[in-house]
Amino acid sequence: MQKTKHIEIRTAIPGPKSVEVHRRVHAATPRAVSVSLPVVDRAEGALVTDIDGNTLIDLTGGVGVQNVGHRNPRVVAALEEQVRRFLHTDFTNIPYESYVQLAERLNKTFPGGGDDICSIFFNSGAEAVENAIKIARAATGRKGIISFEGAFHGRTLMAMTLTSKVHPYKARMGPYAPEVYRVPFPYSYRCDMAEGPDHVCGPRCYSRIERALLTQVAAEDVAAVIVEPVQGEGGFVVPPPDFLPWLRAFTEKHGILLIVDEVQTGFGRTGKFWATEHSGIRPDLLTMAKSIANGVPLSGVMGRREYMDGPGPSQIGGTYVGNPLAAAAANAVLDAFDQDGVLAMGVRQGEQIRARLEELKAQSPYVGEVRGLGPMLAVELVKDRNSKEPHPELTGRAVQRAMERGVLVLTAGIYGNVIRFLQPLTAPADVIDEALDVVVSSVLEG
């Protein structure tokens, strides 16, 4: 039986019209606005059609924003209805019910549950992180924050301070916010303290976090530890299953709040609604953004009321935060999860992608590790499996080839040698198969 072909190539990619828009971007914007991919004209599901008429498969998902797919019908309908009613009031001046409804629904999803959960909304992931830190400091009266090597939390002042990757994010951008202390993240593939036949991080690795309380900052001065349940920009690094429970016990022992940053991992990206659910822990605060509203700018902080009530009235907020368009879109996203089986789709998709990536590893000596949770998967490319020397050159070539053949995919990792998959969770199996054919061949060509 002949496979349906979704990729349609009419020009070189990027095509002439895209190249001309790229030229205009360079002329009209600073070099920080860097573009290389085809210029989109329209998108549907996991397919993107560019202004040159090429249809490509999107494995970037707007950098993890399109978990329920481009132009999800529920989201489109909710936005159209909201546009007809009103666009903006500022919730704290003239409130609207959709904001409250969204908070109520999200509160019920909090990892570990509880009746003491509340939420507040902002615009971007970085803004959510900034405010989570403010909430933690206000609630504890402490100033210190512990973050991890390989972390990415955003590009505003505090968020960029917490972020670990120097290039391209932090170089020449200092000075940074004070009272931030960095500790190693359990990255088993590259850890010199990992143990056992499977080379997995464990208590010896985690002890370096305890050591920070002796060499960097006193426990009684630390307000919070912030951690990604799976590191995103750091290379889709999954810590050992016992790490988050260990970290939860560590923070509780010292009266430190635990903030889980679910900006990229949330909304089904790992096969559960929140990645934190895989560990069974109950955090104190949780940050969310990206797929919360399917591309309409929205973020939030959710957590235990005893800490969320730390700041006083109007101490955190903003003009556009939780705006009515975003709230409508986010409620529609939750409808999609509740009624359309998105989580189950993601689980099946993860099994499909992992099987193909493991086949690729068996075929290519350059695949050092396949890793991830559920559909949040990645391959780390190395020059030699014994030395594990990163291979960013092959990574760049493979991603470029894939684009030219009609598949858009992103890199990650502190060495730039990881190919990560952020496809819409609603993408059908045949679309994923076609995309993987392209990515796999692009890697195998070396």
N, C-alpha and C positions, 0 to 999 in steps of 0.2 A: 504494500500500500504506500503510495507516494505521500511524502510529508508535505504539509502546508508550509510554504515559505513566507516568512513575515518580513524579512529584510529585503529592501528594494533599493538598489544602487543605480542612480542615473548619472552621477558626476563623480569626479574625484571628491574625496572627503577630507577636509572641508571643501565644499564647492565654491565656485566663483562668487556667488552672492554672499556666502558666509565670509569668504576672504575679504570682500569689500567692507562688510560690517566690521570685521576685525580691524581693518585699517582705520575706520571711523572711530572705533573704540580707542585705539592708540592715540588718535589725534585729539579726541575730546575728553579723555580721562587720564588720570595719572597712571604710572606703571604698576601701582599696587592693584589696579583692576586688570588682571591678567587673564586673557581668554585664548583658548586654542580649539575647543570643540565646535562642531557645526552649530549654526544659529537656528534655534527652534522656531517653527511656524505654528505647529499644533502638536498635541500629545493626547494619547488615550491609553489607559491601562499601563502597559510596559513598553509601548511603542511611541517613538518620537519622530515626527516628520520635519525636516529642516526646510529652510527657505529656498533650497535648490531642488526640492522634491524628493529627496532621499528619505526612506523610512528606515529607522535604526531601532535596535532593541536597547532599552535603557536599563543598565545594571547599576546606575548611580542613584536613581530614585531621588534626585534633588539633594544628594548627600544625606540619604536616609529620611527624607521628608515624606515621600510618597508611598508609605506602607500600604495604603488601601488603593493605590493606583492613581495615575494621572486622570484628572477630571472624573473622579468617582461620582457616579450619578447622584448618590445621596448628598454629597457635599455640594455639588453644583446646584441641586434643587434648593438646598437650605440657603445658599448664598443668594440665589435669585429671589427667594421669598424675603430675605432680610433686606436686600437692596430696595425692594418696593416699600418697606416699612420705615426704616431710618438707618443712617450710617454711623452716627457718632453722637454721644452726649457727654462722655466721661462718667464712668459708672459711679464714682463717689459723689458726683453732683446730681445726676439724674440716673438712678439705677434702672436695670432691666433684668427680667427674670432669667434669661438664658445664661447669664454669668453664674447666678445662684444654682441653677439646674446643673450646669457643668461641674461646679464645685461639689455638689451633692453626689453626683455620679462618680466622679473620680475618687472622692474620699472612700467610697466603698471598695475601691480596688487596691488600697494601700497594702503593701506587703506586710503580712502578719496581722492585718485587720485591726479592729478596735473602734470604739465609739467616740474616741477623743481626737479624731483626725479632721483637719481643716485645710483649705487651699486658698492661695492668692495667686493672681495672674499678672504676667508681664509680657514683654514683646519678644525677646530673643533668649536663646540658651545662656549666653554670657550674662544677660541681665538677671536671669533666674539664679545663676551661680553667685553673682555679686550680692543679691538680696538674701540668699541662703546664708552667706557668711555674716551679713549684718544681723540676721535673725539669731544666729548662733551666738554671736558676741553679745547681743542685747539680752539673750536669755540666760547666759552663763556669767556675764560680767568678766569674762576672760578675753584675751586678744589673739593668742597664738592659733595658727591653723597648720595642720599637717597635710601635705599632698604627696603624690607619688611620682617617681621617675616614669617617664613615658606618658604621663597624663596629658589630656587636652580638655580644658574647661572654658575656652573662649578667648577673645582678643581685646576685651576692655581691661582696665588697669588691674583689678584684683584677679579677674579670670585669667589674664595673660601671666600674671605672677604665678598663679597656680599651675599654669600650663608648663610642660617640661621641655618640649621640642624647641630648640633655639632657632634653627633655620627651617622655614622662613619667618617664624612668628615673632621671635623675641630679640633678634640681633639689632643692636643700636636703638632699642626702644626703652631702655632704662632711664632713670631708676624705677624700681618696681615697688609695690606695696610692702610695707614692713610686716614682720611677725609671721612670715610664711616659712615653713621648714619642710624639706623634701626628704623622703625615704624611699628605699628600693621597692619596686613592685615585683611580686613573684612571677617572673617571666621564665618559666621552667626551661624553655628551649635554649635560652642564653644565660642561665644562672650558673655561676661557678660554685654554688653551694647546694644545688639540687642533688637529691640522693636516690638510691635504689636503681633497679634495672631499667625503670621507665624514666629516670632522670627527672624527678618531680620535686618541686619546692615543698618545703615543710617547715616545721618549727625552727630549725636552724636558720632558715632564711627570714622567718618572721621575727626572730629575735633582734634583727637589726632595727626594727621599728621600736621595740622596747628600749634599745640602746640610745635612740634619739632623745629619750627622756632623761638620759644621763649626760649626753654630750652636746645637745642642741637647745633644749627648752625644758623647763620644769613642767611636770604633768599638771600642776595646779594653775599654770598659765595658758593651757591649751583649751580653746573653746570647742574645736571640732577637728575631726579627720574627714576629708572629702575623698571619695573613691568612686571610680567607674567600675561597675560589676564586671564588665568586659571593656578593656581599653579600646577605644575607637581609633582615633588618629594614631595612637601608639602602635597599631598593627593588629587589632582584633585579638589582643592577648587575653586569654581566659585563665584566671588564677585557679589553683587547685580547689576542689570542692570544699575543703575544710578552711579555706582562707577567710572568707567573709564571716563565718561563725567565730573563727579565732579573733578577727578584728572587732567584731561586735562585743565579745567578752573583754577584749583589751580596753575598748573605750568605756564600757560600763565600769570596769575596775577603777578607772581613773576619773570618772565623772565627766568624760569628754563626749560630746555629741557626735553621732555618726551621720554624715550626709552622703547619700548615694546619688551620684550624678547619672540619671537615666535619660539624658538628652538624646543620645543616639541609640541606646539599648532598649528604650521603652516602646510601648505600643506594638508589642508582638514581634519585635525584631529578633529575639532569641528563641521564639517558640512558646514563650509565656508572655503575659501582658507586660509584666516587669521582669527584667533579668534577675533582680534581687530574689524573686520567688524560687529560683533554682537552689538558693542556699538555705531557705527556710528562716532567714533572720527577719527581725523587725527593726528597720532603721529609725532614726529620729526625724530626719528631714529627707526629702526626695526632690530633685530638680527634674523638670521635664520641658520638652520643647519639640523641635523638628516635626515628627508625624502627628503631634497633638491636633493640628488643624489642617493637615493635608496641603500645606503650602501658604496658608494665610498666617502672617506673623503672630505667634502666640507662644508663651512659655508660662511656667508656673513653678511654685514651690508648694509642696504638700507635706504635712507633718503633724506631729503630736502637738495638741493645743497648748500644753504647758510651755512649750518652746516657741511655737508660732506666735503666741501672745506676748513674747518678749518686747518687740517694738511697740510704741504707743500709737494712738490714732494718727493717721497721715504721715507717719515716720517713714514708711515705704509706700511706693505707688508710682503714678505717672499719668500723663494725659491720655495716652492711647491704650493703657494696659487692659487686657481682657476686653477689647473693643467688640461691639455687637456682631460684626462680620466674622471675627475669629471665633467668638463663642458659638455662633450658629454652625460654623464649619466643624468645630471640635465636637459638638453634640452629634453631628451627623457622622463623624468618624466613629464615635462610640456606638451609634446605631449599627454601623457596618460591622463592628466587632460582635455586637450582641446578636445580630440577625443573619449575617452572611457567612459565618464560619471562617473568618479571616485567620484566627489562630491555627485552626486545623490545616488551612491551606499552607501556612508558613511552615508547620511541622513537616508536611509532605515535601514541600519545596526544599527544606533543609536536607532531608534524606536523599533527595534526587541530586542536589548539587554536591553534597559530600561524597557520594559514590563516584561521581565523575572526577572530582578532584583527587580522590585516592587512586583512581586509575591513572590520572596524570602523574602522580607521584611515582607510581610503579614504572612509568614510561620514561620519565625525565630525571636525570641525575641532579638537575638544578632545583628541584622542589625539595626544600629542607623540611618543611612541616606544613601539614594541612590542619587548621584549627578553627574553632568557633563553637557557638552554641546555636542549635536550631538552624535557621536560615542565615544567621549572621556568621558568615564563613570567609576564610581568607587562605591564601597560599603564600608562604615566605620563600623567596627565591635566593639561592646561594650559589657561589662559584664552586664550592666543594662541600659535600655533606660532612666530611670529617672536620674541616677547619671552621665550617659555618660562616665563611666570609660572605658578607652581603653582596648581592648582585643587582644593584639598582640599574645598571645598564641594560641587562636583559629585561628587567621589569618595565623600564621605559619603552624598549622596543616592542615588547609584547602588547602593551596597552595601546601604542601607536598603531600597530598592525591591526589590532581588534577594531579600533575606530575606523580605519580605512576600509574594513570589511563589513562595517555596519553594526558594531557592538560598542557601546559606551561603558567603560568600566574605570574605576578609580584605584589609585595607589594609596598606601599608608605606610606606617612604620617609621621609627626614628632614623632608619637608614634609607628610607624610600624604596625598600625592596619587597614590599608586600602588595599583592593584588587583593582587594577586598570587594565583597559582593553586597550591594545595598538595593537590590532589585525590589520592585513592588511585591508584596507578599501575595497579591492576587494574580500574579502572572501565571498563565496556564503552563502546564508541563511541556507542551510542544514548543512554546516560545523560549522557555528556559533551555531546553535541549538544543535548539538552534543557536542560541547565544553561547552555550558552553562549547559547541563544536568549534566556533570561531575562537574563543578564548584559549581552548586547549591547543588548537593548531598554532595559534600565535605564540604560545610558550614553547611548543615543541620545535619550532623552527630555529630557536636559539638566538 
